Each structure stands twice: as C-alpha cells, then as structure tokens.
Amino acid sequence: MEHVVLSNKMKREAYRLLAQINHADSIVVALNAGARAEGFVLGMETVGGLRSGDAENLYVIFEAALKERLKSLGPA
C-alpha cells in the first residue's frame, strides 16, 4: 500500500480494513470485510478523495487479500 497516496486517516482505515480481511475467521466474514473495503474505495473515489490510479491500486490490494484469505479458509 506504500505506492498509494492517502492521508494518514485514510491510510489507517485502509490498513484496518485490510486487517479485517486477513483475520476473517469464516468465508462470510471475509466476504463482508471485502465488501466494506470495496465500499470504502468507492466512497473515497466518488467524493474525489483518491486519484484514479490510487483507487485502482486499492481495489487490487483488497481483492488480492480477499482471494488469498478465501483460499486459506477453504470450502465451507
């Protein structure tokens, strides 16, 4: 996430959301955390709080983390 330009407050929130994905204890919890992370990026992008490239980078970071977590949780 070091290549994404975020204010300190936004960076703390992004890391908090990433941690929620990484520490999810079920597939449902992981999917909910991923949805919250996607909503965070969409909201920040909508209000002009992110540059277009930074928004895309955050989507990729959150999506990769979610895929990895879902893979580690295995089938339900």
N, CA, C and O of each residue as an XYZ file, in Angstrom:
304
protein
N       0.824     -1.184      0.000
C       0.000      0.000      0.000
C       0.872      1.254      0.000
O       0.363      2.375     -0.011
N       2.174      1.056      0.013
C       3.091      2.195      0.071
C       3.072      3.042     -1.195
O       3.529      4.185     -1.168
N       2.552      2.511     -2.311
C       2.507      3.279     -3.555
C       1.202      4.047     -3.731
O       1.000      4.716     -4.744
N       0.330      3.948     -2.754
C      -0.962      4.632     -2.821
C      -0.880      5.896     -1.971
O      -0.451      5.856     -0.818
N      -1.295      7.016     -2.554
C      -1.267      8.290     -1.843
C      -2.559      8.429     -1.040
O      -3.647      8.559     -1.602
N      -2.415      8.398      0.293
C      -3.563      8.526      1.193
C      -3.192      9.443      2.350
O      -2.029      9.517      2.747
N      -4.185     10.138      2.884
C      -3.948     10.903      4.107
C      -3.717      9.897      5.233
O      -4.017      8.713      5.077
N      -3.200     10.351      6.338
C      -2.948      9.450      7.467
C      -4.229      8.770      7.941
O      -4.217      7.575      8.235
N      -5.312      9.501      8.018
C      -6.582      8.935      8.465
C      -7.080      7.874      7.480
O      -7.527      6.803      7.891
N      -7.003      8.171      6.193
C      -7.436      7.204      5.183
C      -6.532      5.974      5.192
O      -7.010      4.853      5.020
N      -5.241      6.176      5.391
C      -4.307      5.053      5.428
C      -4.608      4.138      6.618
O      -4.578      2.915      6.484
N      -4.896      4.727      7.776
C      -5.255      3.920      8.957
C      -6.503      3.086      8.669
O      -6.563      1.906      9.014
N      -7.481      3.700      8.043
C      -8.715      2.981      7.722
C      -8.456      1.870      6.706
O      -8.985      0.767      6.844
N      -7.662      2.150      5.710
C      -7.342      1.132      4.700
C      -6.631     -0.059      5.344
O      -6.946     -1.210      5.042
N      -5.678      0.216      6.227
C      -4.982     -0.877      6.917
C      -5.921     -1.625      7.853
O      -5.792     -2.840      8.006
N      -6.853     -0.935      8.476
C      -7.836     -1.590      9.351
C      -8.712     -2.532      8.537
O      -8.979     -3.658      8.956
N      -9.158     -2.070      7.376
C      -9.984     -2.898      6.504
C      -9.201     -4.104      5.985
O      -9.737     -5.209      5.907
N      -7.955     -3.894      5.637
C      -7.112     -4.987      5.180
C      -6.918     -6.023      6.287
O      -6.930     -7.226      6.027
N      -6.743     -5.558      7.504
C      -6.593     -6.469      8.643
C      -7.875     -7.267      8.868
O      -7.810     -8.449      9.209
N      -9.028     -6.648      8.685
C     -10.289     -7.370      8.842
C     -10.388     -8.502      7.831
O     -10.856     -9.592      8.158
N      -9.951     -8.247      6.614
C      -9.946     -9.299      5.600
C      -8.980    -10.407      6.016
O      -9.335    -11.586      6.006
N      -7.781    -10.026      6.376
C      -6.736    -11.005      6.683
C      -7.029    -11.845      7.917
O      -6.529    -12.964      8.033
N      -7.823    -11.328      8.833
C      -8.102    -12.045     10.086
C      -9.514    -12.624     10.142
O      -9.948    -13.107     11.187
N     -10.226    -12.574      9.021
C     -11.579    -13.126      8.983
C     -11.526    -14.612      9.334
O     -10.655    -15.343      8.862
N     -12.475    -15.047     10.171
C     -12.461    -16.436     10.613
C     -13.474    -17.313      9.885
O     -13.655    -18.480     10.230
N     -14.131    -16.745      8.879
C     -15.043    -17.539      8.057
C     -15.155    -16.875      6.692
O     -14.782    -15.717      6.505
N     -15.673    -17.638      5.757
C     -15.849    -17.105      4.410
C     -16.823    -15.930      4.417
O     -16.596    -14.933      3.730
N     -17.892    -16.039      5.178
C     -18.887    -14.964      5.241
C     -18.260    -13.691      5.804
O     -18.474    -12.604      5.269
N     -17.494    -13.821      6.871
C     -16.845    -12.656      7.475
C     -15.849    -12.046      6.491
O     -15.751    -10.823      6.386
N     -15.114    -12.886      5.775
C     -14.150    -12.397      4.786
C     -14.862    -11.640      3.661
O     -14.420    -10.564      3.257
N     -15.949    -12.197      3.164
C     -16.695    -11.532      2.097
C     -17.278    -10.196      2.560
O     -17.271     -9.221      1.808
N     -17.776    -10.149      3.782
C     -18.295     -8.884      4.321
C     -17.179     -7.854      4.455
O     -17.371     -6.682      4.130
N     -16.018     -8.285      4.931
C     -14.881     -7.368      5.071
C     -14.443     -6.868      3.696
O     -14.112     -5.694      3.534
N     -14.443     -7.760      2.713
C     -14.089     -7.349      1.355
C     -15.080     -6.341      0.790
O     -14.691     -5.394      0.107
N     -16.350     -6.544      1.076
C     -17.372     -5.603      0.607
C     -17.196     -4.232      1.265
O     -17.346     -3.201      0.609
N     -16.876     -4.226      2.566
C     -16.640     -2.950      3.248
C     -15.428     -2.238      2.646
O     -15.446     -1.020      2.466
N     -14.382     -2.994      2.339
C     -13.184     -2.399      1.750
C     -13.494     -1.815      0.375
O     -13.041     -0.719      0.045
N     -14.260     -2.544     -0.421
C     -14.640     -2.046     -1.738
C     -15.497     -0.788     -1.608
O     -15.329      0.159     -2.376
N     -16.406     -0.775     -0.649
C     -17.236      0.402     -0.416
C     -16.420      1.606      0.024
O     -16.708      2.739     -0.362
N     -15.407      1.353      0.828
C     -14.503      2.426      1.262
C     -13.836      3.064      0.051
O     -13.811      4.289     -0.074
N     -13.300      2.245     -0.834
C     -12.615      2.776     -2.018
C     -13.606      3.511     -2.914
O     -13.324      4.613     -3.384
N     -14.760      2.905     -3.148
C     -15.771      3.544     -3.991
C     -16.195      4.889     -3.411
O     -16.323      5.871     -4.142
N     -16.409      4.936     -2.114
C     -16.798      6.189     -1.472
C     -15.731      7.261     -1.594
O     -16.025      8.412     -1.918
N     -14.487      6.873     -1.332
C     -13.397      7.851     -1.424
C     -13.197      8.323     -2.860
O     -12.910      9.494     -3.106
N     -13.351      7.403     -3.794
C     -13.224      7.758     -5.206
C     -14.360      8.694     -5.631
O     -14.139      9.646     -6.379
N     -15.562      8.420     -5.155
C     -16.739      9.207     -5.521
C     -16.631     10.651     -5.038
O     -17.007     11.577     -5.757
N     -16.123     10.842     -3.829
C     -16.022     12.207     -3.300
C     -14.725     12.902     -3.709
O     -14.458     14.026     -3.286
N     -13.923     12.231     -4.532
C     -12.695     12.847     -5.009
C     -11.546     12.750     -4.029
O     -10.581     13.508     -4.125
N     -11.637     11.827     -3.087
C     -10.580     11.670     -2.081
C      -9.407     10.824     -2.542
O      -8.409     10.704     -1.832
N      -9.519     10.235     -3.728
C      -8.446      9.396     -4.264
C      -8.201      9.739     -5.722
O      -9.120     10.086     -6.464
N      -6.951      9.633     -6.111
C      -6.646      9.730     -7.534
C      -7.094      8.431     -8.183
O      -7.157      7.400     -7.514
N      -7.400      8.460     -9.449
C      -7.904      7.291    -10.154
C      -6.958      6.100    -10.032
O      -7.405      4.988     -9.753
N      -5.695      6.308    -10.231
C      -4.716      5.227    -10.122
C      -4.625      4.676     -8.719
O      -4.441      3.472     -8.540
N      -4.750      5.527     -7.722
C      -4.711      5.070     -6.339
C      -5.937      4.236     -6.002
O      -5.837      3.244     -5.280
N      -7.089      4.632     -6.521
C      -8.300      3.855     -6.299
C      -8.132      2.461     -6.895
O      -8.459      1.464     -6.251
N      -7.633      2.392     -8.103
C      -7.435      1.095     -8.753
C      -6.446      0.240     -7.972
O      -6.656     -0.963     -7.811
N      -5.379      0.849     -7.492
C      -4.395      0.102     -6.695
C      -5.023     -0.448     -5.417
O      -4.749     -1.584     -5.029
N      -5.859      0.347     -4.768
C      -6.519     -0.143     -3.556
C      -7.476     -1.280     -3.861
O      -7.542     -2.256     -3.114
N      -8.222     -1.161     -4.959
C      -9.105     -2.272     -5.353
C      -8.297     -3.554     -5.529
O      -8.700     -4.616     -5.056
N      -7.166     -3.454     -6.205
C      -6.321     -4.623     -6.462
C      -5.776     -5.196     -5.151
O      -5.765     -6.413     -4.966
N      -5.328     -4.335     -4.250
C      -4.786     -4.782     -2.960
C      -5.853     -5.511     -2.156
O      -5.613     -6.608     -1.651
N      -7.024     -4.908     -2.036
C      -8.101     -5.534     -1.264
C      -8.572     -6.831     -1.918
O      -8.820     -7.818     -1.225
N      -8.697     -6.837     -3.238
C      -9.152     -8.038     -3.935
C      -8.150     -9.179     -3.770
O      -8.545    -10.323     -3.544
N      -6.868     -8.877     -3.880
C      -5.841     -9.911     -3.712
C      -5.871    -10.475     -2.297
O      -5.758    -11.685     -2.103
N      -6.022     -9.601     -1.316
C      -6.080    -10.056      0.079
C      -7.309    -10.931      0.298
O      -7.228    -11.957      0.973
N      -8.440    -10.533     -0.267
C      -9.662    -11.313     -0.108
C      -9.521    -12.684     -0.762
O      -9.885    -13.694     -0.160
N      -9.001    -12.731     -1.976
C      -8.814    -14.011     -2.661
C      -7.908    -14.932     -1.851
O      -8.192    -16.121     -1.703
N      -6.828    -14.384     -1.334
C      -5.891    -15.175     -0.544
C      -6.552    -15.693      0.734
O      -6.363    -16.850      1.112
N      -7.327    -14.832      1.394
C      -7.990    -15.256      2.625
C      -9.040    -16.324      2.343
O      -9.142    -17.297      3.090
N      -9.809    -16.163      1.294
C     -10.814    -17.151      0.942
C     -10.155    -18.484      0.608
O     -10.671    -19.544      0.962
N      -9.026    -18.427     -0.068
C      -8.303    -19.661     -0.389
C      -7.828    -20.342      0.881
O      -7.890    -21.568      0.984
N      -7.356    -19.574      1.846
C      -6.851    -20.165      3.094
C      -7.985    -20.713      3.963
O      -7.782    -21.650      4.736
N      -9.168    -20.132      3.835
C     -10.308    -20.623      4.616
C     -10.892    -21.898      4.015
O     -11.533    -22.679      4.719
N     -10.677    -22.108      2.733
C     -11.150    -23.319      2.077
C     -12.655    -23.343      1.932
O     -13.346    -22.388      2.286
N     -13.155    -24.456      1.401
C     -14.603    -24.556      1.205
C     -15.345    -24.621      2.533
O     -14.837    -25.135      3.530
N     -16.546    -24.092      2.518
C     -17.350    -24.049      3.746
C     -17.825    -25.422      4.150
O     -18.514    -25.564      5.161
